[in-house]
Amino acid sequence: MGAVVAVLSVLVGGGLATAAWFVLGDDEEAPKTPVAAATTPAGPGARPRTSEDARFATKGQCLRNEGTDDEPELRVVVCTANTYQVLKRIDGKTTGEKDAVGKCAKVTGYTKWYYYDTEYDDVDFVLCLKEYSPV
């Protein structure tokens, strides 16, 4: 009887450890890719909760690049000068720059794009953006 209890304890403990590993996962951040360019005006944006990263951006919100053009770090901010407004968010697998440009090509008024590509295609997305101008 004691052996059965010992074996069950090991199996339950191993199962809990495995579940914790899957839930907590790897803290490694996926690489982000650059924002590309063009030109055009803008319109009013939605009032976001600030300091969220681009993974949570929705149509109408604005983003500010707190990184560089080579390594952008986009944050959701209140729409003001020097921000980019989200015209469209396209969730799903993306294959990179050409794919992002192709997806945004049919979005009226877009001037910039941003894509987030990871090994997990279900979290990939493309943002079609325009430079915000409070006119």
HELIX and SHEET records of a PDB file:
HELIX    1   1 GLY A    2  LEU A   24  1                                  23    
HELIX    2   2 ALA A   54  PHE A   56  5                                   3    
HELIX    3   3 GLU A   97  CYS A  104  1                                   8    
HELIX    4   4 ASP A  121  VAL A  123  5                                   3    
SHEET    1   A 6 GLU A  52  ASP A  53  0                                        
SHEET    2   A 6 LEU A  74  VAL A  77 -1                                        
SHEET    3   A 6 CYS A  62  ASN A  65 -1                                        
SHEET    4   A 6 TYR A  84  ASP A  91 -1                                        
SHEET    5   A 6 PHE A 125  GLU A 131 -1                                        
SHEET    6   A 6 LYS A 112  TYR A 116 -1                                        
END                                                                             
